[in-house]
Amino acid sequence: MSGIDLMREAALLAAACHLAEPAGQVPAADAGWSAQPQARAELGRRLEAHERAPDPIRRRLMEDLGLPAPAYWLVMLCAAAELYPEAAAAVSLLTEDARQQLPTPTVLARLLRGIRGTPYRQALAAALGGGRARGLELVEAQETPAGVPHSQQPLRLTAAELEALTGEDDPGAAAGADPREAGRAGPGRLGPEGLGLEGFEAVVVPAQPVTGFGAEVVRPAQRLLERRGLLVLRGGSRRGRRQLACDLAGDRARAAALVTVARRPEQPVQLPGAARLARAAARSGGALVAIDLHPPDVVHPGVLDTLRRCARATPGLVVLVDESADVADLPVVDAPAVDHPAARRIWSAVLPEPQAEAMAARFRVGIDEALAAVREVADLLDGASPAPPPSPADDGAPREGPPADGRLGLLAQRVRAQGARRMGRYVSVVTSDARLADLVVSEPLAVQIREIIGWQRGGRRVRWDMALGAGDPVGTGLTCLFSGKSGTGKTFAARCLAGELGLNLYRIDLSQVVSKYIGETEKALAQIFDEVEAGHGLLLFDEADALFGRRSEVKDAHDRYANIEVGYLLQRLEAYDGIAILTTNLQGNMDAAFVRRLRFILHFPAPDRDLRRRLWERSLPGRRWREGDLRLDVLADRFQLSGGAIHNIGLAAAHLAAATPSGRITLAHLARATQRELLKVGRPADDAAFGRLVGTHTEESAPAGPRKGGPG
C-alpha cells in the first residue's frame, strides 16, 4: 500500500478516535487517544514497515530528497487530503473547523503521536511552517490571521508535487534504473517534459565510455564535488563547461542532465526548485544534474542561495557559470575550452577512429553536440530518400587524409547546420557555393589566398603534432585583413574561403553587436566567439574599421569605455582559435596595435584591364544566352569598373534580356545596364563616356511582347 493510502486510513482512524473522546473533555495533545488501541497499534506497525519499503515515492522523498519520517508523512497526509474527499473531511474534523480541510502541524503531530508513537513535539517541529518539506518546495504554508498560532497554519501540496504524485509517469520509477541506460537514444530524446522541468531548456546526455578532458582535469573536480556536494564550473567557454559536466557524470557511469537557466525579458531569474531537480535526476536514471546559468548576468546572491538549498536536496549538483561570475564561497573549478585532443576523444566516443580523427580535425564540439549531430544523420538515413552526396568541400576529412564516405560528409553538414542555428541575432549566415575558381584576382593575390587555406588546414598539425605555436603572442587563430575599395572582391573572397574550407560564413552585424550600454558589446562578442570556436564557421567583420578602429583620446567616460571595448576585441581575437576575416575600405583607420596581430594583410586593388575582361565574361550567362558580338573587350577598355559593379551590370542586363521574346543578352542590354550603373555612382553616362559604343545605350533594350522559349 502506498504512503498516501496509509495516510488516508490514518486520517479516518484518527477522526474516529477523536469522535470517541468524551464530550466536553479536552485531552492533552501529547497524550494520544484512548479509543481503538489495537487498530492504532496495527496501523502504526504498517507505517513503520512502509518507511523501509521499496515504494518509489518513498524512495524519492526519503532517500533522494532526504526527508525524515515525520516530514514524509506530512507530504503523504497533504496528498491524501488532495486525492480523497473523505480524508479531507477527516482532517476538517481533526482541526475542529468545518471550513478548514488542509492539514496543520497540530493535526500531523496528534496523528503520528496517536498511531505511529512519534513524540508529539518531534512531529510538531517537523511540520511547523512546512519544515523540510516546504524548503524542498513540496508543500506550501497558507496565510493565517494574526491571532492564529503557527501550529494551526494550514499546509498544502505545491502544484508541482501534486502533479508529480498524480501524473501518469511514476516520478520515482527510474530511481533504480541503470544510469548508463538514460538517454541511450541521444540527447534530446528525454526533454524538459519527461524530466519534469517544463519551462526550462533541458537535455540528457548519456554516460560515455571516455571523457573529453583528461584525468588531470576531471579527477580533481570529481573529488571536490564528492567532498562538497556542490561544484561550480567556471570558464570562458560555455562549451567547455558543459563538456566538463558531462565528463564528471561519465567518470561515474552516469548520464548528465544539462538544464539551462536563462533570463527572460523584464522577469527575475527563475530556478527549478530542489524537488523538481531531484525528480529530474530520478527520471533520467540518477543523472548528474548540471545547472547552466547563461548568460553571465543571471548569477546574483539570490540565485546562489537557491543553489545552496538545491544542493542540500540534490547532492552532486553542478553549476556552470561564465568566467566573470562572482560565486562567493562556493567551490569552483576552472573549465578549459575544448581543444583538438579533447575533440578527438569526444568524437571517438561516437565514431570509429579514422572518422573520429577526421571530424576532430574540423570540429571542436562537445559530446552533447556530437551526439545530436549523429542522431540527426541517423534520422535522415532512416528515411525513404537516400542521403544526398556531400559537396567536395564538405567531405568531412582533412585534405591530406583519405576521402570519407557520404555519411561522414552528411555528419559535417549537420554540425554546420547546428552551429548556424545557435549563432543568434548577432550574425547573419551567408549561404554561398563559391569556390576559389570563381574568384577573379591577380595571381599574387590568389597565391596569398591559397596560403591562407593551407595555413588553416595545416594548423592542427603544427599546433598538436609539431607542438609549435602554443605560446605565440599573436595567438593560435588565423586573423586576416582584406583592404581595398568597395566592390574589389573582399567579401566575395571571404565567401570563396568559406566554401573551400567547408565552413559556414558568419557576417557580424555591427548594429546588433555594438551597444550603447556598458558591458553589452563584450557580452555579445563573447557569445559569438565562444560558439564559432567549435570550428563550424568563418567570422566576417565587414567594414571592420567601425569596430576595430583607432582608440581615441580619453575625454570622457564614453571614450574610456569605447577604448575598453577595442581592448577586449584585441584580447578575444588573440585567444580565438579559429579563422576571422576583417574587411575595410580604410586600412589607415585601423588600430595599429591590432594590425600587428594580423596573420595576413591582403590589399584588393581595382582590377586592371585583363581582370576586367575576365570579370565581364564571368558576369554573363553561357553563350547560348548571348546574341551577337557583345564587345566585351571594348567594355573592359572603356569603363574602369570594380568587380562588384561589373557583376551588377551583368545581372541587370540578364533581367533586361529575360523580358524579351528571345531572352538573349544583346550589346544594347549591356550598354543600358552600364549606363544605369554609372548613374548610380555619379559618373558620366553620356555619349562621350560611351565612345565607340555611342547609340547602343539608347537603343530599345526591352521590346514589348510575351516571352517565348529561350534558345534550345
C-alpha positions in Angstrom: 0.0 0.0 0.0 1.3 3.5 -0.9 2.1 6.1 1.7 -0.9 8.2 0.5 -3.3 5.4 1.1 -1.8 4.7 4.6 -2.3 8.4 5.5 -5.9 8.2 4.2 -6.5 5.3 6.5 -4.7 7.1 9.4 -6.8 10.2 9.0 -10.0 8.3 9.1 -8.9 6.3 12.1 -7.7 9.5 13.9 -11.1 11.1 13.2 -12.9 8.1 14.7 -10.7 8.2 17.8 -11.2 11.9 18.1 -15.0 11.5 18.0 -14.8 8.7 20.6 -13.3 11.1 23.2 -15.8 12.0 26.0 -17.8 15.1 25.3 -16.6 18.2 27.0 -13.2 16.7 27.8 -10.1 18.3 26.2 -7.3 15.7 26.2 -3.6 16.7 26.3 -2.1 17.0 22.8 0.8 14.6 23.7 -1.4 12.0 25.3 -2.8 10.4 22.2 -6.1 8.8 22.1 -7.6 6.0 24.2 -10.1 4.6 21.6 -9.3 1.6 19.3 -5.8 0.8 20.7 -5.4 -2.4 18.6 -6.3 -0.7 15.3 -3.9 2.1 16.1 -1.1 -0.3 17.0 -1.6 -2.4 13.9 -1.7 0.7 11.6 1.4 2.0 13.4 3.3 -1.2 12.6 2.3 -0.8 8.9 3.5 2.8 8.9 6.8 1.7 10.4 7.2 -1.1 7.8 6.4 1.3 5.0 9.3 3.5 6.0 11.6 0.7 4.8 9.6 -0.5 1.8 10.8 -0.2 -1.8 8.0 2.2 -2.6 9.2 4.5 -5.5 7.5 7.7 -4.0 9.0 6.9 -0.5 12.4 6.3 -2.1 12.3 9.6 -3.9 11.2 11.7 -0.9 13.1 10.0 1.9 16.3 8.7 0.1 16.7 11.0 -2.8 15.5 14.2 -1.1 16.5 13.1 2.5 13.1 13.8 4.2 12.9 12.5 7.8 9.9 10.2 8.5 7.7 13.0 10.1 8.2 15.3 7.0 7.5 12.4 4.7 4.2 11.6 6.5 3.3 15.3 6.3 3.6 15.2 2.5 1.6 12.0 2.4 -1.2 13.5 4.6 -1.4 16.6 2.4 -1.6 14.3 -0.7 -4.4 12.2 0.9 -6.4 15.4 1.6 -6.0 16.4 -2.0 -6.9 13.0 -3.5 -9.5 11.6 -1.1 -12.5 13.7 -0.1 -13.1 11.5 3.0 -9.5 12.2 4.1 -10.1 15.9 3.7 -13.3 15.6 5.8 -11.4 13.7 8.5 -8.8 16.5 8.6 -11.5 19.1 8.9 -12.9 17.2 11.9 -9.5 17.0 13.5 -8.9 20.7 13.1 -12.4 21.3 14.5 -13.1 23.8 11.8 -15.6 22.9 9.1 -14.1 25.5 6.7 -10.6 24.0 7.0 -9.8 20.8 5.1 -6.0 21.2 4.9 -3.7 19.5 7.5 -2.0 21.7 10.1 1.2 20.9 12.1 -1.1 20.1 15.1 -3.1 17.6 13.1 0.0 15.8 11.9 1.6 15.8 15.4 -1.5 14.3 17.1 -1.9 11.7 14.3 1.7 10.5 14.5 1.6 10.5 18.3 -1.6 8.5 18.5 -0.9 6.0 15.7 2.9 5.9 15.0 4.0 6.6 18.5 6.2 9.6 17.4 6.7 12.1 20.3 4.3 14.9 19.8 6.9 17.8 19.9 9.2 16.0 17.5 6.4 15.6 14.9 5.2 19.2 15.5 8.7 20.6 15.0 9.0 18.7 11.7 5.7 20.3 10.4 5.8 23.9 11.7 5.8 26.2 8.7 6.1 23.2 6.4 9.5 22.3 7.8 11.9 20.5 5.5 9.1 19.7 3.0 8.5 23.4 2.5 12.2 24.0 2.0 12.2 21.4 -0.8 9.1 23.0 -2.4 6.9 20.0 -1.7 4.3 21.8 0.5 3.4 25.5 0.9 2.1 27.2 4.0 -1.2 29.2 3.7 -1.7 32.7 5.1 -3.4 32.8 8.5 -4.9 35.7 10.6 -2.6 37.3 13.1 -4.3 35.7 16.1 -3.8 32.1 14.8 -0.9 30.0 16.2 1.8 28.7 13.9 0.8 25.2 14.9 -2.6 25.9 13.3 -1.2 27.1 9.9 -2.8 25.1 7.0 -0.3 23.3 4.8 -0.9 22.2 1.2 0.9 20.4 -1.5 2.6 22.5 -4.2 1.1 22.3 -7.7 4.3 20.7 -9.0 4.4 18.0 -6.3 0.7 17.2 -6.7 1.3 16.8 -10.5 4.3 14.6 -9.8 2.2 12.4 -7.5 -0.8 12.1 -9.8 0.9 12.1 -13.2 1.0 9.0 -15.4 4.7 8.7 -15.1 5.9 7.4 -11.8 8.2 10.1 -10.5 10.5 7.6 -8.9 10.2 4.7 -11.3 13.6 5.4 -12.8 15.4 5.6 -9.4 16.6 2.1 -9.6 17.5 2.1 -13.3 20.9 1.8 -14.7 22.1 5.3 -15.2 24.0 4.2 -18.3 20.7 3.5 -20.0 19.4 7.0 -19.5 19.3 8.9 -22.8 20.6 6.0 -24.8 18.8 7.3 -27.9 20.9 10.5 -27.7 20.5 13.9 -26.2 17.1 15.5 -26.6 15.1 12.2 -26.5 14.2 12.9 -22.9 13.2 16.5 -22.9 12.0 19.0 -20.3 8.6 17.5 -20.1 10.0 14.0 -19.5 12.3 15.4 -16.8 9.5 17.4 -15.1 11.3 20.6 -16.0 8.7 22.3 -18.2 9.7 25.9 -18.9 13.4 25.2 -19.0 15.7 24.0 -21.7 17.0 20.6 -20.7 18.7 17.7 -22.3 20.0 14.4 -21.1 23.4 13.2 -22.3 24.1 9.5 -21.8 27.2 8.3 -20.0 30.2 7.9 -22.3 33.0 5.4 -22.2 35.6 8.1 -22.4 35.9 11.6 -21.1 36.6 14.6 -23.4 39.1 16.2 -20.9 41.9 14.2 -19.4 42.1 12.7 -16.0 44.2 15.6 -14.8 41.2 17.9 -15.3 38.3 15.5 -14.4 39.6 13.7 -11.3 40.4 16.8 -9.1 37.0 18.2 -10.0 35.4 14.9 -9.1 37.0 14.8 -5.7 35.9 18.3 -4.9 32.3 17.6 -6.0 32.1 14.5 -3.9 33.5 16.2 -0.8 31.4 19.4 -1.0 28.2 18.1 -2.8 28.1 21.2 -5.0 30.6 22.3 -7.6 30.8 25.4 -9.8 32.5 25.0 -13.2 33.7 28.4 -14.3 35.3 29.3 -17.6 35.3 31.5 -20.7 33.9 28.7 -22.9 30.3 27.6 -22.4 31.0 24.5 -24.5 34.0 23.6 -22.2 31.9 24.0 -19.1 29.1 21.7 -20.4 31.7 19.2 -21.6 33.3 19.0 -18.2 29.9 18.5 -16.5 29.3 15.5 -18.9 32.8 14.2 -18.1 32.1 14.3 -14.4 28.9 12.3 -15.0 30.6 9.9 -17.4 33.5 9.3 -15.0 31.0 7.8 -12.6 29.0 6.0 -15.3 26.1 8.4 -15.0 24.1 10.4 -17.5 24.2 14.2 -17.4 21.0 16.3 -17.3 22.0 19.8 -18.6 19.4 22.4 -17.5 19.8 25.9 -19.0 18.5 28.8 -16.9 18.3 32.0 -18.9 16.9 35.4 -18.1 13.6 36.3 -19.7 13.0 39.9 -20.7 11.9 42.0 -17.7 11.5 38.9 -15.4 13.6 37.8 -12.5 15.7 34.7 -12.9 13.7 31.5 -12.1 15.5 28.4 -11.0 13.9 24.9 -10.9 13.2 24.0 -7.2 15.0 21.3 -5.3 12.1 18.9 -5.6 12.0 19.3 -9.4 15.7 18.8 -9.7 15.5 15.7 -7.6 12.7 14.4 -9.8 14.7 15.2 -12.9 17.6 13.2 -11.6 15.3 10.3 -10.8 13.5 10.3 -14.1 16.8 10.4 -16.0 18.1 7.3 -14.2 20.1 9.0 -11.5 21.8 11.5 -13.8 24.2 14.2 -12.6 22.2 17.5 -12.7 24.1 20.5 -14.1 22.5 24.0 -14.0 23.8 26.1 -16.9 23.5 29.8 -15.9 23.6 31.6 -19.2 24.2 34.5 -19.8 26.5 35.6 -17.0 24.2 38.3 -15.6 21.8 35.7 -14.2 24.3 35.0 -11.3 23.5 37.1 -8.2 23.4 36.4 -4.4 19.7 35.3 -4.5 20.5 32.7 -7.1 23.5 31.4 -5.2 21.3 31.0 -2.0 18.8 29.0 -4.0 21.6 26.8 -5.4 22.8 26.0 -1.9 19.4 24.9 -0.9 19.1 22.8 -4.0 22.4 21.1 -3.4 21.3 20.0 0.1 18.4 18.2 -1.6 20.3 17.0 -4.7 23.9 16.1 -3.6 26.3 16.2 -6.5 24.8 19.3 -8.1 27.0 21.1 -10.7 26.6 24.7 -11.7 28.0 26.2 -14.9 28.9 29.9 -14.9 30.9 32.4 -17.0 34.5 33.3 -16.0 33.3 36.7 -15.0 30.7 35.5 -12.5 31.2 36.1 -8.7 30.2 32.9 -6.9 31.2 33.9 -3.4 32.4 31.0 -1.3 31.1 28.2 -3.5 33.7 25.5 -4.5 35.0 26.4 -8.0 36.9 24.6 -10.8 38.1 26.3 -13.9 36.8 24.6 -17.1 39.1 24.7 -20.1 37.9 25.1 -23.7 37.5 22.1 -26.0 40.8 21.8 -27.8 41.8 19.3 -30.5 42.9 16.4 -28.2 39.6 16.8 -26.3 37.6 16.9 -29.6 39.4 13.8 -30.7 38.3 11.9 -27.6 34.8 13.2 -27.9 34.4 12.1 -31.5 36.0 8.7 -30.7 33.1 8.1 -28.3 30.6 8.2 -31.2 32.6 7.3 -34.3 35.3 4.8 -35.4 38.8 6.1 -35.1 39.6 7.2 -38.7 36.3 9.1 -38.9 36.7 10.5 -35.4 40.1 11.9 -36.3 38.7 13.5 -39.5 35.8 15.2 -37.6 38.1 16.3 -34.7 40.4 18.0 -37.3 37.5 20.2 -38.3 35.0 20.5 -35.4 35.7 21.0 -31.7 32.3 20.3 -30.3 31.0 19.0 -27.0 29.7 15.5 -26.6 26.1 16.8 -26.5 26.6 18.4 -29.9 28.3 15.4 -31.4 25.6 13.0 -30.2 22.9 15.4 -31.6 24.6 15.5 -35.0 24.9 11.7 -35.1 21.3 11.3 -34.2 20.2 13.8 -36.9 22.2 11.8 -39.5 20.6 8.5 -38.3 17.2 10.0 -38.6 17.9 11.3 -42.1 19.3 8.0 -43.3 16.4 6.0 -41.9 14.0 7.9 -44.2 12.9 6.7 -47.6 15.1 9.1 -49.5 18.8 8.4 -49.8 21.2 10.9 -48.2 22.4 13.5 -50.7 26.1 13.2 -51.6 28.4 15.6 -49.8 29.9 18.5 -51.7 33.6 18.4 -52.5 34.3 21.0 -49.7 32.2 19.1 -47.2 33.7 15.6 -47.4 34.3 15.6 -43.7 38.1 14.9 -43.8 41.3 17.0 -43.8 42.6 17.4 -47.3 45.8 15.5 -46.5 43.8 12.4 -45.4 41.7 9.8 -47.2 38.3 10.8 -48.5 35.4 9.9 -46.3 32.0 8.4 -47.2 28.7 10.2 -47.7 27.7 9.6 -44.1 30.7 11.5 -42.8 30.0 14.3 -45.2 26.4 14.4 -44.0 27.6 14.5 -40.4 29.8 17.5 -41.2 26.8 19.2 -42.7 24.7 18.6 -39.6 27.4 20.1 -37.4 27.5 23.2 -39.5 23.7 23.4 -39.5 23.6 23.1 -35.7 26.2 25.8 -35.4 24.3 28.2 -37.7 21.2 27.8 -35.6 23.0 28.7 -32.4 24.7 31.9 -33.6 21.6 34.0 -32.7 20.7 37.5 -33.8 24.2 39.0 -33.7 25.3 37.4 -37.0 23.8 36.6 -40.4 24.6 33.3 -42.1 25.8 33.9 -45.6 25.0 31.0 -47.9 27.2 30.5 -50.9 28.7 27.8 -53.0 31.5 30.0 -54.3 35.0 28.5 -54.7 38.4 29.9 -55.4 37.9 29.1 -59.1 35.1 31.7 -59.1 37.4 34.4 -57.7 38.9 36.8 -60.3 42.0 38.5 -58.7 45.6 38.9 -59.7 47.9 35.9 -59.3 50.0 37.3 -56.4 46.7 37.9 -54.5 45.5 34.4 -55.4 48.7 32.9 -54.1 48.2 34.6 -50.7 44.6 33.4 -50.5 45.8 29.8 -51.2 48.3 30.3 -48.4 45.5 31.2 -46.0 43.8 28.0 -46.9 46.9 26.0 -46.3 47.6 27.7 -43.0 44.1 26.8 -41.8 44.2 23.2 -42.9 47.7 22.7 -41.5 47.1 24.4 -38.2 46.2 21.3 -36.3 49.4 19.5 -37.5 51.6 22.5 -36.5 49.9 23.0 -33.1 49.5 19.4 -31.9 51.8 17.2 -34.0 54.8 19.6 -34.2 54.0 21.2 -30.8 54.6 24.7 -32.2 52.6 27.9 -31.7 51.1 27.4 -28.3 53.0 30.4 -26.8 52.7 32.6 -29.9 51.9 36.2 -28.6 49.6 36.7 -31.6 47.5 33.6 -30.5 46.7 30.4 -32.3 44.0 31.6 -34.6 44.1 32.9 -38.1 43.0 36.6 -38.4 43.3 38.3 -41.8 42.6 41.8 -43.0 41.3 42.4 -46.5 41.5 46.1 -47.5 40.5 47.8 -50.7 37.8 50.0 -52.2 34.2 48.9 -52.3 33.5 46.3 -55.0 37.0 44.9 -55.3 36.1 41.4 -54.1 36.9 41.4 -50.4 33.6 40.0 -49.2 33.4 37.6 -52.2 36.9 36.3 -51.4 35.7 35.5 -47.8 32.8 33.6 -49.3 35.2 31.6 -51.5 37.4 30.9 -48.5 34.5 29.5 -46.5 33.4 27.4 -49.5 36.9 25.9 -49.9 37.3 25.1 -46.2 33.8 23.7 -45.9 32.7 26.3 -43.3 29.7 28.5 -42.7 30.3 32.2 -43.3 29.0 34.4 -40.4 28.8 38.1 -41.1 28.9 40.1 -37.9 26.0 42.6 -37.7 27.7 45.6 -36.1 24.3 47.2 -35.4 23.5 44.3 -33.2 26.9 43.9 -31.6 27.9 47.4 -30.7 25.7 48.6 -27.8 25.4 51.9 -26.0 25.1 50.1 -22.7 28.3 49.4 -20.7 29.4 45.8 -21.0 26.8 44.7 -23.6 29.2 44.8 -26.5 31.6 42.4 -24.7 28.8 40.0 -23.9 27.6 39.9 -27.5 31.1 39.3 -28.8 31.9 36.7 -26.2 28.8 34.7 -27.2 29.8 34.9 -30.9 33.4 33.8 -30.3 32.5 31.0 -27.9 30.1 29.5 -30.3 32.1 29.8 -33.5 35.2 28.3 -31.9 33.6 24.9 -32.4 35.1 25.2 -35.9 31.9 25.3 -38.0 32.3 28.8 -39.3 34.4 31.7 -40.5 33.8 35.1 -39.0 33.5 38.0 -41.3 33.7 41.6 -39.9 32.5 43.8 -42.8 33.7 47.4 -42.5 35.8 46.4 -39.6 37.3 49.8 -39.0 34.0 50.7 -37.3 34.7 48.0 -34.7 38.5 47.8 -34.7 39.3 51.4 -35.3 41.9 53.6 -33.7 41.5 54.1 -29.9 40.5 57.6 -29.2 42.0 60.1 -26.8 40.1 59.8 -23.5 38.0 62.9 -22.9 35.1 61.4 -21.0 33.7 58.1 -19.6 32.3 57.2 -23.0 35.7 57.4 -24.7 37.3 55.4 -21.9 34.7 52.6 -22.3 35.0 52.6 -26.1 38.7 52.0 -25.7 38.0 49.2 -23.3 35.8 47.6 -26.0 38.7 47.8 -28.5 41.0 46.3 -25.9 38.6 43.4 -25.3 38.4 42.7 -29.0 42.2 42.5 -29.2 42.3 40.2 -26.3 39.5 38.0 -27.6 40.9 37.7 -31.0 44.3 36.6 -29.5 42.5 33.8 -27.7 40.3 32.9 -30.7 41.4 29.6 -32.1 39.6 29.9 -35.5 39.6 32.0 -38.7 38.4 35.6 -38.9 38.3 37.8 -41.9 38.1 41.6 -41.5 37.3 43.9 -44.4 37.9 47.6 -44.6 37.9 50.4 -47.1 40.1 52.5 -44.8 43.1 50.5 -43.6 44.7 53.6 -42.2 41.8 53.9 -39.7 42.7 50.5 -38.1 44.2 50.4 -34.7 48.0 49.9 -35.0 48.2 47.5 -32.1 45.5 45.4 -33.8 47.2 45.4 -37.2 50.4 44.0 -35.6 48.4 40.9 -34.5 47.2 40.0 -38.0 48.5 36.9 -39.8 47.7 38.1 -43.3 47.0 41.5 -44.7 45.8 41.4 -48.3 45.1 44.5 -50.4 42.5 44.2 -53.1 43.3 46.8 -55.8 40.9 47.9 -58.5 41.0 45.4 -61.4 43.2 46.1 -64.4 42.1 45.7 -68.0 42.8 42.0 -68.2 41.0 41.3 -64.9 38.0 43.4 -66.0 37.8 41.4 -69.2 37.6 38.2 -67.2 35.0 39.8 -64.8 32.8 40.7 -67.8 32.9 37.2 -69.0 32.0 35.7 -65.6 29.2 38.2 -65.1 27.2 36.8 -68.0 25.4 33.5 -68.7 26.6 30.9 -71.2 27.0 31.7 -74.8 23.6 30.2 -75.8 22.1 33.2 -73.9 24.1 35.8 -75.8 23.3 37.4 -79.1 25.9 38.8 -81.5 29.2 40.4 -80.5 28.9 41.9 -77.0 32.2 43.7 -77.5 33.4 42.8 -74.0 37.0 43.9 -74.9 35.7 47.4 -75.6 33.7 47.4 -72.4 36.8 46.4 -70.4 38.9 49.1 -72.1 36.3 51.8 -71.8 35.0 51.5 -68.3 37.2 51.2 -65.3 34.7 49.5 -63.0 35.1 47.3 -60.0 34.2 43.7 -59.9 31.1 44.4 -57.9 29.9 47.0 -60.4 30.5 44.6 -63.4 28.6 41.9 -61.6 25.7 44.3 -61.1 25.7 45.2 -64.8 25.7 41.5 -65.9 22.7 40.8 -63.6 20.8 43.9 -64.8 21.4 43.0 -68.4 20.2 39.5 -67.9 16.9 40.8 -66.4 16.5 43.2 -69.4 17.0 40.3 -71.8 14.7 38.0 -69.8 11.8 40.4 -70.6 12.3 40.0 -74.4 10.9 37.2 -76.5 14.3 35.5 -77.2 15.7 36.0 -73.7 19.2 36.6 -75.2 21.5 39.3 -73.9 22.5 41.9 -76.6 25.0 44.7 -76.6 22.1 47.1 -76.1 21.2 45.4 -72.9 24.8 45.6 -71.6 25.1 49.2 -72.6 21.8 50.2 -70.9 22.7 48.3 -67.7 26.2 50.0 -67.8 24.6 53.4 -68.1 22.4 52.8 -65.1 25.4 51.6 -63.0 27.3 54.7 -63.9 24.5 57.0 -63.0 24.1 55.2 -59.6 27.7 56.2 -58.6 27.5 59.7 -60.1 29.8 59.1 -63.1 29.3 60.5 -66.6 27.0 58.3 -68.7 26.6 60.4 -71.8 27.8 59.8 -75.4 31.3 60.9 -74.5 31.6 58.3 -71.9 30.5 55.5 -74.3 32.8 56.5 -77.1 32.7 53.7 -79.8 29.6 52.3 -78.1 27.6 55.5 -78.8 24.0 54.7 -79.6 23.9 51.3 -78.1 23.0 52.6 -74.6 20.0 54.4 -76.0 18.6 51.6 -78.2 15.4 49.9 -77.2 16.6 47.2 -74.8 13.4 45.5 -73.7 10.8 45.4 -76.5 7.3 44.6 -75.5 5.7 41.3 -76.2 5.2 38.0 -74.4 8.3 35.9 -73.8 8.7 32.8 -75.8 11.0 29.9 -75.2 14.7 30.6 -74.9 17.4 29.1 -77.1 17.2 25.4 -77.2 
